Amino acid sequence: MTMSYAYWKAGKANDTATFEMFFRKNPFNGEFTIFSGLQDCIEYLSSFKFTQDDIEYLQKIMPSTVDPDFFDYLLSIDTKGLLLWSVKECSVVFPKVPIMRVEGPVVLCQLVESTLLNLVNYASLVTTNATRYRLACGPSKKLYEFGLRRAQGPDGALSASKYAYLGGYDGTSNVLAGKIYGIPVVGTHAHSFVSAFQSSYVSGKSMSKRLYVTISFI
């Protein structure tokens, strides 16, 4: 935000800039990366807009010497002046080659930079990992994502479910992800459920009998 103010104060706010996104090395010591997160980036840019509540917060935390007209400027901007170029979702990409480009007023490019990186980096990491598992086990095996409990917060869990599915998994235990993204929902039962019965076999049979589902004993 301070950089944006400096651009604006120097009369450079509307100077055209081009920001290119790339990465330096593949994750997991691999030979490729699966690019993901494009749809999230498009949705973010489409809805980008400062609210009055945002401005009031910025007025509290920024130095008192900031020109009040800057806050009016922030309220007036949107992303209609930005051009977005990107490789396709789930494309195979490689280090040091641009995968996304944003062109437009330098202030706008600067403001959206960090969020675009965040949306692409995590999504591509999860999708790449899922694809590596799919390649390792082959097309006939079933792969399910059960990572909700240990994911990086609620949004991280939803993103992981979504991008694991894009990377080749067959389903998720995250019911909310199934509802939002249309991912097939599957599941296990917890240790607490097993502990309520005499054995894992008895607990499994109890669930199978009452829900009319097939139980796999491992």
C-alpha positions as CSV (number, residue, x, y, z in Angstrom):
1,M,0.0,0.0,0.0
2,T,2.9,2.4,0.7
3,M,4.3,1.6,-2.7
4,S,1.0,2.5,-4.3
5,Y,0.9,5.8,-2.4
6,A,4.5,6.6,-3.6
7,Y,3.5,5.8,-7.2
8,W,0.4,8.0,-6.9
9,K,2.2,10.9,-5.2
10,A,5.0,10.8,-7.9
11,G,2.4,11.1,-10.6
12,K,3.1,7.5,-11.8
13,A,-0.2,5.8,-10.8
14,N,-1.4,5.4,-14.4
15,D,2.0,4.5,-15.9
16,T,1.7,1.3,-17.8
17,A,3.5,-1.7,-16.3
18,T,3.9,-5.4,-17.0
19,F,4.3,-7.9,-14.2
20,E,5.2,-11.5,-15.2
21,M,4.8,-14.5,-12.9
22,F,7.3,-17.3,-12.9
23,F,8.9,-19.8,-10.5
24,R,12.5,-20.8,-10.0
25,K,12.4,-24.5,-9.5
26,N,9.9,-27.4,-9.6
27,P,8.5,-28.7,-6.3
28,F,9.4,-32.1,-4.8
29,N,12.6,-32.2,-6.8
30,G,10.5,-33.0,-9.8
31,E,10.8,-32.3,-13.5
32,F,7.5,-30.4,-14.0
33,T,4.8,-28.3,-12.3
34,I,1.1,-28.3,-13.0
35,F,-0.2,-24.8,-13.2
36,S,-3.4,-24.1,-11.3
37,G,-5.3,-21.3,-9.7
38,L,-6.3,-19.4,-12.8
39,Q,-10.0,-19.5,-12.1
40,D,-9.5,-18.1,-8.6
41,C,-7.3,-15.3,-10.1
42,I,-10.0,-14.4,-12.5
43,E,-12.7,-14.3,-9.8
44,Y,-10.4,-12.2,-7.6
45,L,-9.7,-9.7,-10.3
46,S,-13.3,-9.5,-11.3
47,S,-14.4,-8.6,-7.8
48,F,-11.5,-6.4,-6.8
49,K,-12.7,-3.1,-5.3
50,F,-11.9,-1.1,-2.2
51,T,-14.9,-0.6,0.1
52,Q,-15.5,2.3,2.5
53,D,-14.7,0.0,5.4
54,D,-11.3,-0.8,3.7
55,I,-10.6,2.9,3.4
56,E,-11.4,3.6,7.0
57,Y,-9.0,0.9,8.1
58,L,-6.2,2.2,5.9
59,Q,-6.7,5.7,7.2
60,K,-6.1,4.4,10.7
61,I,-2.9,2.5,10.0
62,M,-1.2,4.7,7.4
63,P,0.9,7.7,8.4
64,S,-1.1,10.9,9.2
65,T,0.9,12.7,6.5
66,V,-0.8,10.7,3.7
67,D,-2.7,13.0,1.4
68,P,-6.4,12.4,2.0
69,D,-7.0,12.5,-1.8
70,F,-5.2,9.2,-2.0
71,F,-8.0,7.4,-0.3
72,D,-10.5,8.9,-2.7
73,Y,-8.3,7.6,-5.5
74,L,-8.4,4.1,-4.0
75,L,-12.2,4.2,-3.9
76,S,-12.3,5.1,-7.5
77,I,-10.2,2.3,-9.0
78,D,-11.1,-1.1,-10.3
79,T,-9.4,-3.7,-12.5
80,K,-11.1,-2.9,-15.7
81,G,-7.9,-1.4,-16.9
82,L,-5.9,-4.6,-16.4
83,L,-5.1,-7.2,-19.1
84,L,-4.5,-10.7,-17.9
85,W,-2.6,-13.3,-20.0
86,S,-2.1,-16.8,-18.7
87,V,-1.4,-20.4,-19.7
88,K,-4.4,-22.7,-19.4
89,E,-5.4,-24.2,-16.1
90,C,-3.7,-27.5,-15.4
91,S,-1.0,-26.9,-18.0
92,V,2.4,-28.5,-17.6
93,V,4.9,-25.7,-16.9
94,F,8.6,-25.3,-16.2
95,P,10.9,-23.0,-14.2
96,K,11.9,-19.5,-15.4
97,V,9.2,-19.4,-18.1
98,P,6.4,-16.8,-17.6
99,I,3.1,-18.5,-16.7
100,M,1.0,-15.4,-16.2
101,R,1.3,-11.7,-17.1
102,V,-0.7,-8.7,-15.9
103,E,-0.5,-5.4,-17.8
104,G,-2.0,-2.1,-16.8
105,P,-1.6,0.9,-14.5
106,V,1.4,0.2,-12.2
107,V,-0.6,0.8,-9.0
108,L,-3.2,-1.8,-10.0
109,C,-0.5,-4.3,-10.9
110,Q,1.3,-3.7,-7.6
111,L,-1.9,-4.0,-5.6
112,V,-2.9,-7.4,-7.0
113,E,0.6,-8.9,-7.3
114,S,0.8,-10.7,-3.9
115,T,-2.7,-12.2,-4.0
116,L,-2.2,-13.6,-7.5
117,L,1.0,-15.2,-6.4
118,N,-0.7,-16.7,-3.4
119,L,-3.6,-18.0,-5.5
120,V,-1.3,-19.7,-8.0
121,N,1.5,-21.0,-5.8
122,Y,-0.5,-23.1,-3.3
123,A,-2.9,-24.3,-6.0
124,S,-0.1,-25.4,-8.3
125,L,1.8,-27.1,-5.4
126,V,-1.2,-29.2,-4.5
127,T,-2.2,-30.1,-8.1
128,T,1.4,-31.0,-8.9
129,N,1.6,-33.3,-5.9
130,A,-1.7,-34.9,-6.7
131,T,-0.6,-35.5,-10.3
132,R,2.6,-37.2,-9.1
133,Y,0.6,-39.6,-7.0
134,R,-1.7,-40.3,-9.9
135,L,1.2,-41.0,-12.2
136,A,2.8,-43.3,-9.6
137,C,-0.3,-45.4,-8.9
138,G,-1.6,-45.5,-12.5
139,P,-5.1,-44.8,-13.9
140,S,-6.9,-47.7,-12.4
141,K,-6.3,-47.1,-8.7
142,K,-8.7,-44.9,-6.6
143,L,-7.1,-41.9,-4.9
144,Y,-9.0,-40.0,-2.2
145,E,-8.1,-36.8,-0.4
146,F,-8.7,-36.9,3.4
147,G,-6.6,-33.9,4.5
148,L,-9.2,-31.6,6.1
149,R,-8.1,-32.1,9.7
150,R,-4.5,-31.2,9.1
151,A,-4.9,-28.6,6.3
152,Q,-3.7,-25.0,6.6
153,G,-7.0,-23.6,7.9
154,P,-10.5,-23.9,6.4
155,D,-9.8,-22.1,3.2
156,G,-6.6,-24.2,2.8
157,A,-8.6,-27.3,3.2
158,L,-11.1,-26.3,0.5
159,S,-8.3,-25.3,-1.9
160,A,-6.5,-28.6,-1.2
161,S,-9.6,-30.6,-1.9
162,K,-10.3,-28.7,-5.1
163,Y,-6.8,-28.9,-6.5
164,A,-6.2,-32.5,-5.5
165,Y,-9.2,-33.4,-7.5
166,L,-7.9,-31.3,-10.5
167,G,-4.6,-33.2,-10.1
168,G,-6.2,-36.6,-10.6
169,Y,-7.7,-37.6,-7.3
170,D,-11.1,-39.3,-7.4
171,G,-12.8,-37.7,-4.4
172,T,-12.6,-36.0,-1.0
173,S,-13.8,-36.5,2.5
174,N,-14.5,-32.7,2.7
175,V,-18.3,-32.5,2.4
176,L,-18.2,-28.7,1.9
177,A,-15.7,-29.0,-0.9
178,G,-18.1,-31.5,-2.5
179,K,-21.0,-29.1,-2.2
180,I,-19.1,-26.1,-3.6
181,Y,-17.0,-27.7,-6.3
182,G,-19.0,-30.8,-7.2
183,I,-16.3,-33.2,-6.1
184,P,-17.4,-36.8,-5.3
185,V,-17.6,-37.2,-1.6
186,V,-16.2,-40.3,0.1
187,G,-15.0,-41.0,3.6
188,T,-13.6,-43.1,6.5
189,H,-14.8,-43.3,10.1
190,A,-12.8,-41.9,13.0
191,H,-10.9,-43.7,15.8
192,S,-13.5,-42.3,18.1
193,F,-16.2,-44.3,16.2
194,V,-14.2,-47.5,16.4
195,S,-13.6,-47.0,20.1
196,A,-17.3,-46.9,20.7
197,F,-17.6,-50.6,19.5
198,Q,-15.8,-53.8,20.4
199,S,-13.5,-53.8,17.4
200,S,-12.9,-52.1,14.1
201,Y,-14.7,-55.0,12.4
202,V,-17.8,-54.5,14.6
203,S,-17.8,-50.8,14.0
204,G,-17.4,-51.2,10.3
205,K,-20.3,-53.7,10.1
206,S,-22.4,-51.4,12.2
207,M,-21.9,-48.6,9.7
208,S,-22.4,-50.8,6.7
209,K,-25.6,-52.2,8.1
210,R,-27.2,-48.8,8.9
211,L,-26.0,-46.8,5.9
212,Y,-26.1,-49.6,3.3
213,V,-22.6,-48.8,2.2
214,T,-19.6,-51.0,1.3
215,I,-16.9,-51.0,3.9
216,S,-13.3,-51.8,3.1
217,F,-11.3,-53.4,6.0
218,I,-7.6,-52.7,5.8
